[in-house]
Amino acid sequence: MQFKDVIGQPVLKTELTQLMQENRLAHAMLFLGKEGSGALPLAIAFAQYIVCEKNTPKPAVPVGPSLFGEELPAESEIATEWQTDACGVCASCLKAAELQHPDIHFSYPVVTKKSGTPPISTDYIAEWRSFIKTSPYGNVYDWLQFIGAENKQGNITAHECNDITRKLNLKSFEGGYKVLIMWMPEYLGNEGNKLLKLIEEPPERTVFLLVAENESQILPTILSRCQLIKVPQLSNDDIRQALISRNNTDEQTAARVAAISEGNYREALHMVQYTNEDWHNLLREWLNSILKNGPLAQVKWVEEIGQLGREEQKQFLRYFNHLIHLAIRIQVLPHLAEQYPEKEKDFALRLNKFTGIEQQQAIVEELDKASYYIERNAHGKMLFMALTLKIYHIIQDKVVLLGD
């Protein structure tokens, strides 16, 4: 994977190449970015840049006397002209692109593959290569489902730490850098302390690239030994362009999805799958059942939403969440109202008639909790009935009918 394959992040791409060019490459770096920001693809692209033969300094080799006897100067340890990206054509790049470079190692949460054997990343390397090629912006839930973990909890175990130590203490196969990419070090418990000495005093030309989403869940002892690289969320325009060029999404749909994806390309891809769903009318029916039509209408609506799949239920909640945030922005900065599509703007204005900012924030919290529970296989009908009652109690004193 090259930098050109990574969505957006032009500033970080430049800064990372400068680290190599200026010989400021830290031995341990933490790429910290929210889900869907592209922290993992960025780290993989950087690893390929590090091992690319066009960017790897060649060791000094004394050339000895020339054909006619005079001494020639030794070649200095410098790379050829620095590139702004991995070349993509040298032998190292070709191996790295297939995730098969012998000096680029991967570590990620896994479950036991065979009964009685410790779970280590190497057991799943074929699945990992397939996953990265098809879902480079996927999250841990996607990965664990991909390997059939079902409800098992993935981990990075003490056995994995021992395997990492063994691999990185071997000599480099290609004679250049060795790179370890550890995805989701949040899944590394106290056994991660086994790696401290290796991270602090690694073998020559060994680089750790850790990729995480939640800084607070990483062992402080590991966190303190890493150079922090903050990966920002993607802009709406980055996501819009990526959906059009990579996913063949039409311009109008891409713009609409990008506006509510909150910088998360993974979620944007999921939302595109359900763009034909009429979330607007479904939401209007729900709120009218809560505010006016009563229990029978609520039960009927819950039956309807319960027929949808989990991903569709999550996208519906995200759409409602988007409209609430839109309503809050319009309350705080009314002049922004004209920037939004007429249908969404009208709905947000109606929301502001019967809910204040505190109520809207309370609803957002409930929607976020509901999405969390859906991801963990909560019963859809029970969840939405409970959510209906909670929203009723949040806004029960201000009742209006939402129009078409």
C-alpha positions as CSV (number, residue, x, y, z in Angstrom):
1,M,0.0,0.0,0.0
2,Q,1.3,3.4,-1.0
3,F,0.5,6.9,0.4
4,K,-1.5,7.5,-2.8
5,D,-3.8,4.7,-1.7
6,V,-4.6,6.4,1.6
7,I,-7.6,8.7,1.6
8,G,-6.7,12.4,2.5
9,Q,-4.1,13.1,5.2
10,P,-1.8,15.2,3.0
11,V,0.0,16.9,5.9
12,L,0.8,13.6,7.7
13,K,2.0,12.0,4.5
14,T,4.5,14.9,4.1
15,E,5.6,14.8,7.7
16,L,6.2,11.1,7.7
17,T,8.4,11.2,4.6
18,Q,10.4,14.0,6.2
19,L,11.1,11.9,9.2
20,M,12.9,9.4,7.0
21,Q,14.6,12.1,4.8
22,E,15.9,14.0,7.9
23,N,17.0,10.8,9.7
24,R,14.5,11.5,12.6
25,L,12.7,8.2,12.5
26,A,11.7,7.2,16.0
27,H,12.0,3.5,17.0
28,A,8.4,3.5,18.3
29,M,5.5,5.5,16.9
30,L,1.8,5.5,17.8
31,F,-0.7,6.4,15.1
32,L,-3.7,7.5,17.0
33,G,-6.9,8.1,15.1
34,K,-10.6,7.4,15.4
35,E,-12.4,4.6,13.5
36,G,-12.5,5.3,9.8
37,S,-9.8,7.9,9.8
38,G,-7.3,5.7,8.0
39,A,-4.7,5.3,10.7
40,L,-4.0,1.7,9.8
41,P,-3.7,2.2,6.0
42,L,-1.4,5.2,6.8
43,A,0.8,3.0,9.0
44,I,1.0,0.3,6.4
45,A,1.8,2.8,3.6
46,F,4.6,4.2,5.9
47,A,6.0,0.8,6.5
48,Q,6.2,0.2,2.7
49,Y,7.9,3.6,2.4
50,I,10.5,2.6,5.0
51,V,11.4,-0.6,3.2
52,C,11.2,0.8,-0.3
53,E,14.6,0.3,-2.0
54,K,14.5,3.8,-3.5
55,N,14.4,5.2,0.0
56,T,16.6,2.8,1.9
57,P,20.2,3.9,2.5
58,K,22.7,1.5,1.1
59,P,25.5,0.4,3.5
60,A,28.9,1.8,2.8
61,V,31.0,-0.5,0.7
62,P,34.7,0.1,0.0
63,V,35.2,-0.2,-3.7
64,G,39.0,-0.7,-3.6
65,P,41.4,0.1,-6.4
66,S,40.2,0.8,-9.9
67,L,41.2,-1.1,-12.9
68,F,44.2,1.1,-13.3
69,G,45.4,0.9,-9.6
70,E,44.2,4.2,-8.1
71,E,42.1,4.1,-4.9
72,L,38.4,5.1,-5.4
73,P,36.4,6.6,-2.6
74,A,34.0,4.4,-0.7
75,E,30.3,4.8,-1.5
76,S,28.6,6.7,1.3
77,E,25.6,5.4,3.2
78,I,23.0,7.6,1.5
79,A,19.8,6.8,-0.4
80,T,19.2,7.7,-4.0
81,E,17.0,10.7,-4.6
82,W,14.3,10.8,-1.9
83,Q,10.8,10.0,-3.1
84,T,7.5,11.4,-1.8
85,D,6.0,7.9,-1.8
86,A,7.2,4.4,-2.1
87,C,8.1,3.6,-5.7
88,G,5.6,0.7,-6.0
89,V,7.8,-1.2,-8.5
90,C,10.9,-2.4,-6.6
91,A,11.1,-5.9,-5.2
92,S,10.5,-4.7,-1.7
93,C,7.4,-2.6,-2.7
94,L,5.9,-5.5,-4.6
95,K,6.2,-7.8,-1.5
96,A,4.9,-5.1,0.8
97,A,1.9,-4.4,-1.4
98,E,0.9,-8.0,-1.0
99,L,1.5,-7.8,2.8
100,Q,4.2,-10.5,2.3
101,H,7.4,-8.5,2.9
102,P,9.6,-10.7,5.3
103,D,10.7,-7.7,7.3
104,I,7.2,-6.2,7.9
105,H,5.4,-8.0,10.7
106,F,1.8,-7.6,11.9
107,S,0.2,-8.1,15.3
108,Y,-3.6,-7.8,15.9
109,P,-6.3,-9.1,18.2
110,V,-7.1,-12.8,17.6
111,V,-8.9,-15.7,19.1
112,T,-7.7,-19.3,19.6
113,K,-7.7,-21.0,16.2
114,K,-7.1,-24.6,17.3
115,S,-8.1,-26.0,20.7
116,G,-5.1,-26.3,23.0
117,T,-2.9,-23.9,21.0
118,P,-2.1,-20.3,22.1
119,P,-3.7,-17.6,19.8
120,I,-1.1,-15.7,17.8
121,S,-1.4,-13.4,14.8
122,T,0.6,-15.6,12.5
123,D,-2.2,-18.2,12.6
124,Y,-4.4,-15.7,10.8
125,I,-2.0,-14.0,8.4
126,A,-3.8,-15.3,5.3
127,E,-7.1,-13.9,6.6
128,W,-5.4,-10.6,7.6
129,R,-4.1,-10.1,4.0
130,S,-7.6,-10.7,2.6
131,F,-9.1,-8.4,5.2
132,I,-6.7,-5.5,4.5
133,K,-7.2,-5.8,0.8
134,T,-11.0,-5.7,1.1
135,S,-11.6,-3.6,4.2
136,P,-8.6,-1.5,5.0
137,Y,-10.8,1.0,6.9
138,G,-12.6,-1.7,8.9
139,N,-12.7,-1.9,12.7
140,V,-12.1,-4.6,15.2
141,Y,-15.7,-5.8,15.1
142,D,-15.4,-6.3,11.3
143,W,-12.1,-8.1,11.7
144,L,-13.3,-10.5,14.4
145,Q,-16.4,-11.3,12.3
146,F,-14.2,-11.8,9.3
147,I,-12.2,-14.6,11.1
148,G,-15.4,-16.1,12.6
149,A,-14.7,-15.2,16.2
150,E,-18.5,-14.7,16.7
151,N,-18.9,-13.6,20.3
152,K,-15.4,-14.4,21.4
153,Q,-13.2,-11.6,22.7
154,G,-10.1,-11.0,20.7
155,N,-6.8,-10.4,22.5
156,I,-3.1,-9.8,22.0
157,T,-1.6,-12.3,24.4
158,A,1.6,-13.0,26.2
159,H,2.3,-15.7,23.6
160,E,2.0,-13.1,20.9
161,C,4.5,-10.8,22.8
162,N,7.0,-13.7,22.9
163,D,6.5,-14.3,19.2
164,I,7.1,-10.6,18.5
165,T,10.3,-10.6,20.5
166,R,11.5,-13.7,18.6
167,K,10.8,-12.2,15.2
168,L,12.3,-8.9,15.8
169,N,15.5,-10.3,17.3
170,L,16.2,-12.2,14.0
171,K,18.4,-10.5,11.4
172,S,16.6,-8.5,8.7
173,F,15.9,-10.8,5.7
174,E,16.4,-8.0,3.2
175,G,19.2,-6.2,5.0
176,G,17.3,-3.0,5.8
177,Y,14.6,-2.0,8.3
178,K,12.4,-4.4,10.3
179,V,8.9,-3.0,11.0
180,L,6.3,-4.3,13.4
181,I,2.7,-2.9,12.9
182,M,0.6,-3.6,15.9
183,W,-3.1,-2.8,15.3
184,M,-5.2,-2.0,18.4
185,P,-2.7,-2.2,21.3
186,E,-5.8,-1.4,23.4
187,Y,-6.2,-5.2,23.4
188,L,-2.8,-5.7,25.0
189,G,-3.1,-6.2,28.7
190,N,-0.4,-6.2,31.4
191,E,1.5,-8.9,29.4
192,G,2.4,-6.0,27.1
193,N,5.1,-5.2,29.6
194,K,7.1,-8.1,28.1
195,L,7.7,-5.7,25.2
196,L,9.0,-2.7,27.1
197,K,12.7,-3.5,26.8
198,L,12.3,-4.4,23.2
199,I,10.5,-1.1,22.5
200,E,12.9,1.0,24.5
201,E,16.1,-0.7,23.2
202,P,15.2,-2.3,19.9
203,P,17.7,-4.1,17.6
204,E,19.3,-1.8,15.0
205,R,16.9,-0.6,12.3
206,T,13.8,-1.9,14.0
207,V,10.7,0.3,14.1
208,F,7.4,-0.2,16.0
209,L,4.3,1.3,14.4
210,L,1.3,1.0,16.8
211,V,-2.1,1.9,15.5
212,A,-4.8,2.8,18.1
213,E,-8.2,4.4,18.5
214,N,-8.3,5.0,22.2
215,E,-5.3,6.4,24.0
216,S,-6.7,5.9,27.5
217,Q,-6.9,2.1,27.0
218,I,-3.2,1.7,26.1
219,L,-0.7,0.6,28.8
220,P,0.9,3.8,30.1
221,T,4.3,2.1,30.1
222,I,4.0,1.5,26.4
223,L,2.4,4.9,25.6
224,S,5.2,6.8,27.3
225,R,7.8,5.1,25.0
226,C,6.1,6.1,21.7
227,Q,6.2,9.2,19.5
228,L,2.5,10.2,19.1
229,I,1.2,10.7,15.6
230,K,-2.4,12.1,15.7
231,V,-4.4,11.1,12.7
232,P,-7.3,13.6,12.2
233,Q,-10.7,12.6,11.0
234,L,-11.3,12.8,7.3
235,S,-12.9,15.9,5.8
236,N,-16.3,15.7,4.1
237,D,-14.7,16.4,0.8
238,D,-12.1,13.6,1.3
239,I,-14.9,11.1,1.9
240,R,-17.1,12.4,-0.9
241,Q,-14.3,12.1,-3.4
242,A,-13.3,8.6,-2.1
243,L,-16.9,7.4,-2.4
244,I,-17.1,8.6,-6.0
245,S,-13.6,7.3,-7.1
246,R,-13.3,4.1,-5.1
247,N,-16.9,3.0,-4.6
248,N,-18.5,4.3,-7.8
249,T,-21.1,6.3,-5.7
250,D,-23.0,8.9,-7.6
251,E,-22.2,12.6,-6.8
252,Q,-25.4,13.4,-4.9
253,T,-25.4,10.3,-2.7
254,A,-21.7,10.8,-2.0
255,A,-22.2,14.4,-0.9
256,R,-25.2,13.5,1.4
257,V,-23.4,10.5,3.0
258,A,-20.2,12.5,3.5
259,A,-22.1,15.2,5.4
260,I,-23.3,12.8,8.0
261,S,-20.4,10.3,8.2
262,E,-18.5,12.4,10.8
263,G,-15.1,11.8,9.2
264,N,-15.5,8.0,9.3
265,Y,-15.0,6.4,5.9
266,R,-16.0,3.0,7.2
267,E,-19.4,4.3,8.3
268,A,-19.7,6.2,5.0
269,L,-19.4,2.9,3.1
270,H,-22.0,1.3,5.3
271,M,-24.4,4.2,4.8
272,V,-24.1,4.0,1.0
273,Q,-25.5,0.5,1.2
274,Y,-28.7,1.9,2.7
275,T,-29.2,5.1,0.9
276,N,-32.5,3.9,-0.6
277,E,-34.0,3.5,2.8
278,D,-36.5,6.3,3.7
279,W,-35.1,7.2,7.1
280,H,-36.9,10.5,7.0
281,N,-40.4,9.1,6.9
282,L,-39.5,6.3,9.4
283,L,-38.2,8.9,11.9
284,R,-41.3,11.2,11.4
285,E,-43.6,8.2,12.1
286,W,-41.6,7.3,15.2
287,L,-41.6,10.8,16.7
288,N,-45.3,11.2,16.0
289,S,-46.0,7.9,17.7
290,I,-44.1,9.2,20.8
291,L,-45.5,12.7,20.9
292,K,-49.1,12.2,19.7
293,N,-50.4,8.8,18.6
294,G,-49.7,6.8,21.7
295,P,-48.8,3.2,22.7
296,L,-50.5,1.3,19.8
297,A,-48.7,3.4,17.2
298,Q,-45.4,2.9,19.1
299,V,-45.8,-0.9,19.2
300,K,-46.6,-0.9,15.5
301,W,-43.5,1.2,14.7
302,V,-41.3,-1.0,16.9
303,E,-42.5,-4.0,15.0
304,E,-41.5,-2.3,11.8
305,I,-38.0,-1.3,12.9
306,G,-37.5,-4.7,14.4
307,Q,-37.7,-6.3,10.9
308,L,-34.6,-4.4,9.8
309,G,-31.1,-5.8,10.1
310,R,-28.7,-4.5,12.7
311,E,-26.7,-2.4,10.2
312,E,-29.9,-0.7,8.9
313,Q,-31.0,0.0,12.5
314,K,-27.6,1.6,13.2
315,Q,-27.8,3.7,10.1
316,F,-31.3,4.9,11.1
317,L,-30.0,5.9,14.6
318,R,-27.1,7.7,13.0
319,Y,-29.4,9.6,10.7
320,F,-31.5,10.8,13.7
321,N,-28.3,11.7,15.5
322,H,-27.2,13.7,12.4
323,L,-30.5,15.7,12.4
324,I,-30.2,16.4,16.2
325,H,-26.7,17.8,15.7
326,L,-28.0,19.8,12.8
327,A,-30.8,21.2,15.0
328,I,-28.2,22.1,17.7
329,R,-26.0,24.0,15.2
330,I,-29.0,25.9,13.9
331,Q,-30.0,26.9,17.5
332,V,-26.5,28.2,18.2
333,L,-25.8,29.7,14.8
334,P,-29.2,30.3,13.0
335,H,-27.5,31.7,9.9
336,L,-26.1,28.2,9.1
337,A,-29.6,27.0,8.4
338,E,-29.5,28.0,4.7
339,Q,-26.5,25.7,4.1
340,Y,-28.4,22.5,4.6
341,P,-30.8,20.6,2.3
342,E,-34.4,21.9,2.6
343,K,-35.9,18.6,3.9
344,E,-33.3,18.2,6.7
345,K,-33.3,21.9,7.6
346,D,-37.1,21.9,7.9
347,F,-37.0,18.8,10.1
348,A,-34.3,20.3,12.3
349,L,-36.3,23.5,12.8
350,R,-39.3,21.4,13.8
351,L,-37.2,19.5,16.4
352,N,-36.1,22.8,17.9
353,K,-39.8,23.7,18.5
354,F,-40.3,21.0,21.1
355,T,-36.8,20.2,22.4
356,G,-34.1,22.4,23.8
357,I,-30.3,21.8,23.6
358,E,-30.2,19.9,26.9
359,Q,-33.0,17.6,25.8
360,Q,-31.3,17.1,22.4
361,Q,-28.0,16.2,24.1
362,A,-29.9,13.7,26.3
363,I,-31.4,12.1,23.2
364,V,-28.0,11.9,21.5
365,E,-26.6,10.0,24.5
366,E,-29.5,7.5,24.3
367,L,-29.0,7.0,20.6
368,D,-25.3,6.4,21.1
369,K,-26.0,3.8,23.8
370,A,-28.5,2.1,21.5
371,S,-26.0,1.9,18.7
372,Y,-23.5,0.4,21.1
373,Y,-26.0,-2.3,22.2
374,I,-27.0,-3.1,18.7
375,E,-23.4,-3.8,17.8
376,R,-23.4,-6.3,20.7
377,N,-26.5,-8.2,19.5
378,A,-29.1,-6.6,21.7
379,H,-32.7,-7.7,20.9
380,G,-33.9,-5.1,18.4
381,K,-37.6,-4.8,19.4
382,M,-36.8,-4.7,23.1
383,L,-34.1,-2.1,22.6
384,F,-36.3,0.2,20.4
385,M,-39.3,0.0,22.8
386,A,-37.0,1.0,25.7
387,L,-35.6,3.8,23.6
388,T,-39.1,5.0,22.7
389,L,-40.0,5.2,26.4
390,K,-36.8,7.1,27.2
391,I,-37.3,9.6,24.5
392,Y,-40.9,10.1,25.6
393,H,-39.8,11.0,29.1
394,I,-37.1,13.4,27.8
395,I,-39.6,15.4,25.7
396,Q,-43.0,14.6,27.2
397,D,-43.8,18.2,28.3
398,K,-43.4,19.7,24.7
399,V,-45.6,17.9,22.2
400,V,-46.1,18.9,18.6
401,L,-47.0,16.9,15.5
402,L,-44.2,16.6,13.0
403,G,-45.4,17.4,9.5
404,D,-44.4,15.7,6.2
